[in-house]
Amino acid sequence: MDFETILTDEQIDKYTEQGYWVGKTITDYLDDAAARTPEKTAFVDARGQVSYRDLKQNVDRCALGLLELGVQPGDVVSFQLPNWIEWIVLHYAASRIGAISNPLIPIYRAREVGFMVGLAKSKVIVVPSEFRNFDYPAMIDTLRTQWPSVEHVLVVDGKPGQGTGTWEDFVATPWEERRDPSELAALRPDPNDVTLLIFTSGTTGEPKGVMHTHNTAIAANNPLPVRLGITENSVIHMASTLAHLTGFLYGARLPVQSGATAVLQDVWDPARFVELVEQHGITYTSAATPFLHDLLVAPNLDKHDVSSLQRFCCMGAPIPRAIVREARDKLPGMIVLGGWGQSEDALVTLGIPGDPEEKIIDTDGYPWPGMRIRVVDTDGNELPSGNEGRLQVTGPFLFVGYAERLDMTRDCFNGEWFDTGDLAKIDADGYLSIAGRTKDVIIRGGENIPVAYVENVLYENPKLDIVAVVAAPDPRLQERACACVVLKPDAEEFTFSDMKEFLAAKGVAKQYWPERLVVLSEFPRTASGKIQKFQLREMVKGAS
């Protein structure tokens, strides 16, 4: 499939000349690491591990297999897999032949997956037989009729009759005996081709498919080793799903770009993380702030040697002062840094090791090389430092469009500047502080909950007349979603259990379900009739 993008020749020339776009693909880095350190462990997961030599061999075989299945450059391969090595193999194989990777978060259910794979027009989808007690093949079976483009379903740990084939049979097939491996070199994609289609929470009722090229994704990682001291001797940990851009960049790709070793967790367990740090000598991890909180209160923290852990980068939520100080007391050899970014622009800012405490706590970091930030007023005029306004960014990490939504994409830009939907201010030293959001999104422990999307689903319930989902404060997760509703006149009752059963029946991911329900007789409104969500937020805050 040929997705239209907003990428221009001028951008290509500009960022290439400036040295940010280096014209490499992720498999170029894999080939280099496999040639340089073939026996070195590349990835470790809960099920096993793989060396760089074997990873390259598995990727090449998988790439030939995808070609045999009819996947061509530009086609989309979707996969809803946990943080397993199979995820890595499939993504790198798709990249090898110029196909587009569409990773799907494992918590997504029928409603999200149905929309995403349908918009992507995927040719192949790969799912696990079971993960966290959920039957993925059964879900896929209910959706197949909606997807005329899907030609093959592969199931990891598959059983006879699930999908059209098992992953194990697929990767065991000697495709190199049926196809000439030299095809792979000939199919090396242009680094300015789209390589990633990753969905982000929608603020207009549907998720948006963010497109990145090989160059934008590579560029987003290239400054990390210098800023964070990452080398080929680093051991990089990732527990956030690889289908988030954080996991994708720093769990699936940064280790290979650095020639390092990655340790993946498919289910977050702080006690297990402590064990993994000691076992593998983990030096770096990045995750949402609640993960740091969990590490510091892990019951076995003082029973294991975690002195190797040097960096903990918190993404997606502020770092409370008490947590920063507790981390310094309990893990004095570990530096905590905060950062900010989005699926559209990767990691835009991050703290610098050695920053004073107030910069770590009160800001979201300093811009990466090449990325520029500014705040503007409602008319688009740039504001001086210290003033709050709409945050806009530009630079070599920016995405190249929302798939099949080019008009929506252009509406988000002011010339070269992308309007992030966040309110922020920039201090005199150039450090960013996120102040709020102009878009209606709740951030629960670093995970975006798309408010309009959840509201639209709840509006389908025949008992509900008016719906508003707002944030309620939470000491660990910063925010939880609370559904405020007004019942229709003929509805006698709508309970929290009713809401959960309804959302489950609609196939909404459990992560998006509101965790509180407030039934009101009416909503506070402006004189023009607009719902005053700020008053609802104050109401649920006072009742928490």
MIFI-131207 format. One line per 3 residues: number of its first residue (from 1); their letters; for each residue y, x, z of C-alpha. Coordinates in nm, 2 decimals. Example, Ala and Ser with C-alpha at 12.3 -4.5 7.8 and 13.67 -1.06 7.14 Angstrom:
<pts>
1) as) -0.45:1.23:0.78 ~ -0.11:1.37:0.71;
</pts>
This chain:
<pts>
1) mdf) 0.00:0.00:0.00 ~ 0.34:0.13:-0.09 ~ 0.59:0.06:0.19;
4) eti) 0.96:0.07:0.10 ~ 1.17:0.29:0.33 ~ 1.53:0.38:0.38;
7) ltd) 1.46:0.75:0.34 ~ 1.71:0.92:0.09 ~ 1.71:1.24:-0.10;
10) eqi) 2.02:1.34:0.09 ~ 1.84:1.31:0.42 ~ 1.55:1.52:0.29;
13) dky) 1.78:1.79:0.16 ~ 1.99:1.79:0.48 ~ 1.71:1.82:0.74;
16) teq) 1.51:2.06:0.53 ~ 1.80:2.29:0.49 ~ 1.88:2.27:0.86;
19) gyw) 1.52:2.37:0.93 ~ 1.41:2.05:1.12 ~ 1.18:1.93:0.84;
22) vgk) 0.94:2.21:0.78 ~ 0.72:2.04:0.51 ~ 0.40:2.05:0.71;
25) tit) 0.14:1.79:0.79 ~ -0.06:1.76:1.11 ~ -0.37:1.88:0.94;
28) dyl) -0.20:2.20:0.83 ~ -0.17:2.28:1.21 ~ -0.54:2.18:1.26;
31) dda) -0.65:2.41:0.98 ~ -0.44:2.69:1.13 ~ -0.59:2.64:1.48;
34) aar) -0.94:2.61:1.35 ~ -0.90:2.94:1.16 ~ -0.74:3.12:1.45;
37) tpe) -0.94:3.00:1.75 ~ -1.25:2.81:1.61 ~ -1.44:2.81:1.94;
40) kta) -1.15:2.70:2.16 ~ -1.18:2.35:2.31 ~ -0.94:2.12:2.13;
43) fvd) -0.99:1.79:2.30 ~ -1.17:1.67:2.61 ~ -1.22:1.30:2.69;
46) arg) -1.44:1.10:2.93 ~ -1.73:1.12:2.69 ~ -1.73:1.48:2.58;
49) qvs) -1.53:1.76:2.42 ~ -1.48:1.92:2.08 ~ -1.39:2.27:1.96;
52) yrd) -1.12:2.33:1.69 ~ -1.39:2.43:1.44 ~ -1.60:2.11:1.50;
55) lkq) -1.29:1.89:1.50 ~ -1.19:2.02:1.16 ~ -1.54:1.96:1.03;
58) nvd) -1.55:1.61:1.17 ~ -1.21:1.53:1.03 ~ -1.30:1.65:0.69;
61) rca) -1.63:1.46:0.68 ~ -1.45:1.14:0.81 ~ -1.18:1.19:0.54;
64) lgl) -1.44:1.21:0.26 ~ -1.61:0.90:0.42 ~ -1.28:0.71:0.40;
67) lel) -1.25:0.80:0.04 ~ -1.60:0.67:-0.02 ~ -1.50:0.34:0.15;
70) gvq) -1.22:0.30:-0.11 ~ -0.93:0.42:0.11 ~ -0.65:0.57:-0.11;
73) pgd) -0.33:0.75:-0.03 ~ -0.08:0.50:0.10 ~ -0.35:0.26:0.23;
76) vvs) -0.34:0.16:0.60 ~ -0.62:0.24:0.84 ~ -0.60:0.05:1.17;
79) fql) -0.78:0.15:1.48 ~ -0.78:-0.01:1.83 ~ -0.95:0.27:2.02;
82) pnw) -0.91:0.40:2.38 ~ -0.81:0.77:2.43 ~ -1.13:0.90:2.28;
85) iew) -1.20:1.19:2.05 ~ -1.29:0.93:1.78 ~ -0.92:0.82:1.78;
88) ivl) -0.82:1.18:1.71 ~ -1.08:1.23:1.43 ~ -0.98:0.91:1.25;
91) hya) -0.60:0.97:1.27 ~ -0.64:1.33:1.14 ~ -0.88:1.21:0.87;
94) asr) -0.64:0.95:0.75 ~ -0.36:1.21:0.75 ~ -0.57:1.44:0.55;
97) iga) -0.60:1.20:0.25 ~ -0.25:1.06:0.27 ~ -0.35:0.73:0.43;
100) isn) -0.13:0.56:0.69 ~ -0.25:0.55:1.05 ~ -0.19:0.22:1.23;
103) pli) -0.30:0.27:1.59 ~ -0.32:-0.05:1.80 ~ -0.29:-0.05:2.18;
106) piy) -0.63:-0.14:2.34 ~ -0.47:-0.42:2.55 ~ -0.36:-0.61:2.24;
109) rar) -0.55:-0.93:2.18 ~ -0.60:-1.17:1.89 ~ -0.24:-1.29:1.86;
112) evg) -0.09:-0.94:1.84 ~ -0.38:-0.78:1.64 ~ -0.39:-1.06:1.40;
115) fmv) -0.02:-1.03:1.32 ~ -0.01:-0.65:1.30 ~ -0.31:-0.59:1.08;
118) gla) -0.20:-0.88:0.86 ~ 0.15:-0.73:0.81 ~ 0.00:-0.38:0.76;
121) ksk) -0.25:-0.51:0.50 ~ -0.50:-0.26:0.64 ~ -0.81:-0.17:0.44;
124) viv) -1.02:-0.05:0.73 ~ -1.02:-0.13:1.10 ~ -1.21:0.06:1.37;
127) vps) -1.27:-0.08:1.72 ~ -1.49:0.00:2.01 ~ -1.80:-0.22:2.08;
130) efr) -1.66:-0.27:2.43 ~ -1.39:-0.13:2.65 ~ -1.29:-0.26:3.00;
133) nfd) -1.52:-0.56:2.96 ~ -1.36:-0.68:2.64 ~ -1.57:-0.76:2.32;
136) ypa) -1.36:-0.62:2.04 ~ -1.60:-0.70:1.75 ~ -1.60:-1.07:1.86;
139) mid) -1.22:-1.08:1.84 ~ -1.23:-0.91:1.49 ~ -1.48:-1.17:1.37;
142) tlr) -1.23:-1.45:1.46 ~ -0.96:-1.28:1.26 ~ -1.13:-1.16:0.95;
145) tqw) -1.04:-1.47:0.75 ~ -0.67:-1.40:0.81 ~ -0.70:-1.05:0.66;
148) psv) -0.79:-1.05:0.28 ~ -0.71:-0.68:0.26 ~ -0.96:-0.57:0.53;
151) ehv) -1.27:-0.44:0.34 ~ -1.45:-0.25:0.62 ~ -1.49:-0.28:1.00;
154) lvv) -1.64:0.01:1.19 ~ -1.75:-0.02:1.55 ~ -1.77:0.27:1.79;
157) dgk) -2.09:0.25:2.00 ~ -2.17:-0.04:1.76 ~ -2.48:-0.25:1.77;
160) pgq) -2.66:-0.40:1.47 ~ -2.47:-0.70:1.34 ~ -2.13:-0.59:1.47;
163) gtg) -1.88:-0.55:1.19 ~ -1.99:-0.40:0.86 ~ -2.11:-0.07:1.01;
166) twe) -2.12:0.16:1.31 ~ -1.89:0.45:1.35 ~ -2.19:0.67:1.45;
169) dfv) -2.36:0.60:1.11 ~ -2.04:0.65:0.93 ~ -1.96:1.00:1.08;
172) atp) -2.33:1.11:1.06 ~ -2.34:1.04:0.68 ~ -2.31:1.37:0.49;
175) wee) -2.03:1.25:0.27 ~ -1.97:1.61:0.15 ~ -2.30:1.57:-0.04;
178) rrd) -2.16:1.27:-0.23 ~ -1.80:1.38:-0.28 ~ -1.65:1.71:-0.37;
181) pse) -1.47:1.85:-0.06 ~ -1.21:2.00:-0.29 ~ -1.07:1.65:-0.33;
184) laa) -0.91:1.69:0.02 ~ -0.68:1.97:-0.08 ~ -0.58:1.78:-0.39;
187) lrp) -0.49:1.48:-0.18 ~ -0.26:1.67:0.07 ~ 0.03:1.42:0.11;
190) dpn) 0.40:1.49:0.05 ~ 0.54:1.56:0.40 ~ 0.80:1.29:0.33;
193) dvt) 0.54:1.02:0.28 ~ 0.48:0.76:0.55 ~ 0.20:0.87:0.78;
196) lli) 0.24:0.64:1.08 ~ 0.28:0.26:1.12 ~ 0.32:0.19:1.49;
199) fts) 0.43:-0.14:1.63 ~ 0.69:-0.18:1.89 ~ 0.77:-0.48:2.11;
202) gtt) 0.97:-0.74:1.92 ~ 1.30:-0.87:2.05 ~ 1.32:-1.14:1.78;
205) gep) 0.98:-1.30:1.84 ~ 0.75:-1.07:1.65 ~ 0.65:-0.70:1.68;
208) kgv) 0.82:-0.46:1.44 ~ 0.62:-0.20:1.24 ~ 0.79:0.13:1.28;
211) mht) 0.73:0.38:1.00 ~ 0.74:0.76:1.04 ~ 0.68:1.03:0.79;
214) hnt) 0.49:1.36:0.84 ~ 0.82:1.54:0.86 ~ 0.98:1.31:1.13;
217) aia) 0.67:1.32:1.34 ~ 0.63:1.70:1.32 ~ 1.00:1.75:1.39;
220) ann) 0.98:1.54:1.70 ~ 0.74:1.78:1.86 ~ 0.87:2.11:1.73;
223) plp) 1.13:2.17:2.01 ~ 0.90:2.09:2.30 ~ 0.72:2.43:2.34;
226) vrl) 1.06:2.62:2.38 ~ 1.21:2.36:2.62 ~ 0.89:2.31:2.83;
229) git) 0.72:2.65:2.80 ~ 0.42:2.51:2.62 ~ 0.20:2.78:2.45;
232) ens) -0.15:2.79:2.31 ~ -0.27:2.87:2.66 ~ -0.13:2.53:2.79;
235) vih) -0.36:2.24:2.88 ~ -0.20:1.91:2.80 ~ -0.30:1.59:2.97;
238) mas) -0.25:1.23:2.84 ~ -0.34:0.91:3.01 ~ -0.09:0.68:2.83;
241) tla) -0.25:0.52:2.53 ~ -0.24:0.73:2.22 ~ -0.12:0.42:2.04;
244) hlt) 0.22:0.45:2.21 ~ 0.45:0.70:2.06 ~ 0.44:0.90:2.38;
247) gfl) 0.06:0.93:2.36 ~ 0.07:0.98:1.99 ~ 0.31:1.27:1.99;
250) yga) 0.22:1.45:2.31 ~ -0.14:1.36:2.35 ~ -0.28:1.34:2.00;
253) rlp) -0.05:1.59:1.81 ~ 0.14:1.83:2.04 ~ -0.18:2.01:2.15;
256) vqs) -0.28:2.08:1.79 ~ 0.08:2.18:1.69 ~ 0.07:2.43:1.98;
259) gat) -0.30:2.54:1.94 ~ -0.35:2.42:2.30 ~ -0.62:2.21:2.47;
262) avl) -0.58:1.84:2.54 ~ -0.75:1.64:2.82 ~ -0.75:1.27:2.76;
265) qdv) -0.79:0.99:3.01 ~ -0.89:0.65:2.87 ~ -0.83:0.47:3.20;
268) wdp) -0.56:0.58:3.44 ~ -0.70:0.68:3.78 ~ -0.48:0.92:3.98;
271) arf) -0.77:1.05:4.19 ~ -0.96:1.14:3.87 ~ -0.65:1.30:3.73;
274) vel) -0.63:1.52:4.04 ~ -0.99:1.63:3.98 ~ -0.92:1.69:3.61;
277) veq) -0.62:1.91:3.69 ~ -0.84:2.14:3.90 ~ -1.13:2.13:3.66;
280) hgi) -0.94:2.21:3.34 ~ -0.63:2.38:3.48 ~ -0.39:2.11:3.34;
283) tyt) -0.04:2.25:3.30 ~ 0.16:1.96:3.15 ~ 0.15:1.58:3.14;
286) saa) 0.39:1.31:3.04 ~ 0.38:0.94:3.14 ~ 0.58:0.66:3.28;
289) tpf) 0.73:0.71:3.63 ~ 0.47:0.49:3.81 ~ 0.21:0.75:3.72;
292) lhd) 0.40:1.01:3.91 ~ 0.42:0.78:4.21 ~ 0.04:0.73:4.19;
295) llv) -0.02:1.10:4.17 ~ 0.18:1.17:4.48 ~ -0.01:0.91:4.69;
298) apn) -0.35:1.00:4.54 ~ -0.60:1.00:4.83 ~ -0.75:1.34:4.73;
301) ldk) -0.43:1.52:4.64 ~ -0.46:1.77:4.93 ~ -0.83:1.83:4.86;
304) hdv) -0.80:1.99:4.52 ~ -0.62:2.29:4.37 ~ -0.35:2.14:4.15;
307) ssl) -0.13:2.45:4.14 ~ -0.17:2.48:3.76 ~ 0.04:2.16:3.70;
310) qrf) 0.38:2.29:3.60 ~ 0.55:2.00:3.42 ~ 0.55:1.62:3.47;
313) ccm) 0.77:1.44:3.22 ~ 0.86:1.08:3.31 ~ 0.93:0.85:3.02;
316) gap) 1.05:0.49:3.01 ~ 1.19:0.43:3.36 ~ 1.43:0.59:3.60;
319) ipr) 1.29:0.84:3.86 ~ 1.39:0.74:4.21 ~ 1.54:1.01:4.42;
322) aiv) 1.27:0.97:4.69 ~ 1.00:1.04:4.43 ~ 1.17:1.35:4.30;
325) rea) 1.20:1.49:4.65 ~ 0.84:1.40:4.75 ~ 0.72:1.57:4.43;
328) rdk) 0.91:1.88:4.53 ~ 0.76:1.88:4.88 ~ 0.40:1.81:4.78;
331) lpg) 0.39:2.00:4.45 ~ 0.65:2.27:4.47 ~ 0.52:2.45:4.16;
334) miv) 0.57:2.14:3.94 ~ 0.90:2.05:3.77 ~ 0.97:1.68:3.72;
337) lgg) 1.18:1.59:3.42 ~ 1.31:1.25:3.29 ~ 1.34:1.16:2.92;
340) wgq) 1.44:0.87:2.69 ~ 1.33:0.77:2.35 ~ 1.19:0.48:2.14;
343) sed) 0.93:0.43:1.88 ~ 1.21:0.44:1.63 ~ 1.35:0.78:1.74;
346) alv) 1.08:0.95:1.94 ~ 1.20:1.15:2.23 ~ 1.58:1.18:2.20;
349) tlg) 1.67:1.33:2.54 ~ 1.48:1.52:2.81 ~ 1.58:1.71:3.12;
352) ipg) 1.59:2.09:3.11 ~ 1.39:2.29:3.36 ~ 1.63:2.42:3.62;
355) dpe) 1.86:2.11:3.60 ~ 2.01:2.02:3.94 ~ 1.87:1.72:4.12;
358) eki) 2.15:1.49:4.03 ~ 2.08:1.55:3.66 ~ 1.72:1.47:3.71;
361) idt) 1.78:1.15:3.91 ~ 2.11:1.02:3.76 ~ 2.05:1.09:3.39;
364) dgy) 1.79:1.06:3.12 ~ 1.82:1.41:3.00 ~ 1.99:1.62:2.73;
367) pwp) 1.95:1.57:2.36 ~ 1.69:1.76:2.16 ~ 1.81:2.01:1.90;
370) gmr) 1.91:1.81:1.59 ~ 1.94:1.48:1.77 ~ 2.29:1.34:1.83;
373) irv) 2.39:1.06:2.06 ~ 2.71:0.85:2.10 ~ 2.82:0.54:2.27;
376) vdt) 3.05:0.29:2.09 ~ 3.24:-0.02:2.18 ~ 3.17:-0.37:2.03;
379) dgn) 3.38:-0.27:1.72 ~ 3.18:0.04:1.66 ~ 3.44:0.29:1.78;
382) elp) 3.31:0.59:1.96 ~ 3.40:0.61:2.33 ~ 3.49:0.91:2.54;
385) sgn) 3.24:1.06:2.79 ~ 3.19:0.86:3.10 ~ 3.24:0.53:2.93;
388) egr) 2.96:0.27:2.90 ~ 2.89:0.13:2.55 ~ 2.62:0.07:2.29;
391) lqv) 2.40:0.37:2.25 ~ 2.35:0.50:1.89 ~ 2.15:0.80:1.78;
394) tgp) 2.10:1.00:1.46 ~ 1.89:1.30:1.36 ~ 1.57:1.43:1.21;
397) flf) 1.33:1.23:1.44 ~ 1.46:0.89:1.32 ~ 1.21:0.65:1.17;
400) vgy) 1.23:0.55:0.80 ~ 1.22:0.17:0.84 ~ 1.05:-0.13:0.97;
403) aer) 0.75:-0.22:0.75 ~ 0.83:-0.52:0.52 ~ 1.16:-0.56:0.71;
406) ldm) 1.41:-0.35:0.52 ~ 1.70:-0.59:0.57 ~ 1.63:-0.59:0.95;
409) trd) 1.62:-0.21:0.94 ~ 1.96:-0.18:0.76 ~ 2.11:-0.43:1.01;
412) cfn) 2.03:-0.18:1.29 ~ 2.23:0.10:1.13 ~ 2.60:0.19:1.12;
415) gew) 2.60:0.44:0.85 ~ 2.37:0.72:0.97 ~ 2.37:0.59:1.33;
418) fdt) 2.09:0.38:1.46 ~ 2.19:0.12:1.72 ~ 1.92:0.15:1.99;
421) gdl) 1.99:-0.18:2.16 ~ 2.06:0.01:2.48 ~ 2.38:0.04:2.69;
424) aki) 2.45:0.39:2.81 ~ 2.71:0.65:2.90 ~ 2.72:1.02:2.83;
427) dad) 2.86:1.25:3.09 ~ 3.10:1.55:3.03 ~ 2.80:1.78:3.00;
430) gyl) 2.63:1.57:2.73 ~ 2.36:1.42:2.95 ~ 2.26:1.06:2.88;
433) sia) 2.23:0.78:3.13 ~ 2.08:0.45:3.02 ~ 2.27:0.17:3.19;
436) grt) 2.10:-0.15:3.05 ~ 1.99:-0.32:2.74 ~ 2.16:-0.54:2.48;
439) kdv) 1.82:-0.65:2.36 ~ 1.60:-0.88:2.57 ~ 1.32:-0.66:2.68;
442) iir) 1.16:-0.61:3.02 ~ 1.03:-0.26:3.10 ~ 0.73:-0.28:3.34;
445) gge) 0.63:0.07:3.44 ~ 0.74:0.21:3.11 ~ 0.57:-0.06:2.91;
448) nip) 0.80:-0.29:2.71 ~ 0.74:-0.66:2.75 ~ 0.89:-0.85:2.45;
451) vay) 1.07:-1.14:2.61 ~ 1.13:-1.35:2.29 ~ 0.77:-1.31:2.19;
454) ven) 0.64:-1.44:2.52 ~ 0.89:-1.72:2.53 ~ 0.80:-1.83:2.19;
457) vly) 0.43:-1.86:2.29 ~ 0.52:-2.05:2.61 ~ 0.73:-2.29:2.40;
460) enp) 0.41:-2.40:2.23 ~ 0.29:-2.55:2.55 ~ 0.34:-2.93:2.53;
463) kld) 0.44:-2.95:2.90 ~ 0.74:-2.71:2.87 ~ 1.08:-2.82:2.77;
466) iva) 1.28:-2.50:2.83 ~ 1.15:-2.14:2.89 ~ 1.32:-1.82:2.99;
469) vva) 1.15:-1.50:3.09 ~ 1.35:-1.26:3.30 ~ 1.30:-0.94:3.50;
472) apd) 1.22:-0.94:3.87 ~ 1.26:-0.61:4.06 ~ 0.95:-0.42:4.17;
475) prl) 0.94:-0.11:4.39 ~ 0.67:0.07:4.19 ~ 0.70:-0.06:3.84;
478) qer) 1.08:-0.12:3.84 ~ 1.05:-0.46:3.67 ~ 0.79:-0.74:3.65;
481) aca) 0.82:-1.05:3.42 ~ 0.90:-1.39:3.57 ~ 0.87:-1.71:3.37;
484) cvv) 1.14:-1.97:3.45 ~ 1.06:-2.31:3.30 ~ 1.18:-2.67:3.29;
487) lkp) 0.91:-2.93:3.24 ~ 0.93:-3.21:2.99 ~ 1.00:-3.55:3.15;
490) dae) 0.64:-3.67:3.11 ~ 0.48:-3.35:3.25 ~ 0.37:-3.39:3.61;
493) eft) 0.28:-3.03:3.69 ~ 0.26:-2.68:3.54 ~ 0.11:-2.41:3.77;
496) fsd) 0.08:-2.04:3.76 ~ -0.29:-2.09:3.68 ~ -0.20:-2.33:3.40;
499) mke) 0.03:-2.06:3.25 ~ -0.24:-1.79:3.27 ~ -0.50:-2.01:3.11;
502) fla) -0.26:-2.11:2.83 ~ -0.16:-1.75:2.75 ~ -0.53:-1.65:2.75;
505) akg) -0.61:-1.93:2.51 ~ -0.33:-1.82:2.28 ~ -0.48:-1.46:2.27;
508) vak) -0.17:-1.29:2.43 ~ -0.23:-0.95:2.57 ~ -0.26:-0.98:2.95;
511) qyw) -0.01:-0.70:2.99 ~ 0.26:-0.94:2.86 ~ 0.18:-1.23:3.09;
514) per) 0.46:-1.31:3.34 ~ 0.35:-1.23:3.69 ~ 0.55:-1.50:3.85;
517) lvv) 0.64:-1.86:3.76 ~ 0.94:-2.05:3.87 ~ 0.97:-2.42:3.79;
520) lse) 1.32:-2.56:3.79 ~ 1.48:-2.90:3.73 ~ 1.75:-2.74:3.51;
523) fpr) 1.88:-2.40:3.40 ~ 2.23:-2.25:3.48 ~ 2.43:-2.26:3.16;
526) tas) 2.76:-2.16:3.01 ~ 3.02:-2.42:2.91 ~ 2.88:-2.39:2.56;
529) gki) 2.53:-2.46:2.68 ~ 2.39:-2.11:2.66 ~ 2.13:-2.02:2.93;
532) qkf) 2.27:-1.78:3.18 ~ 1.99:-1.54:3.22 ~ 2.18:-1.32:3.46;
535) qlr) 2.19:-1.61:3.71 ~ 1.81:-1.66:3.67 ~ 1.76:-1.29:3.73;
538) emv) 1.97:-1.31:4.05 ~ 1.77:-1.62:4.15 ~ 1.43:-1.45:4.12;
541) kga) 1.56:-1.13:4.27 ~ 1.66:-1.32:4.58 ~ 1.32:-1.50:4.60;
544) s) 1.12:-1.18:4.57;
</pts>
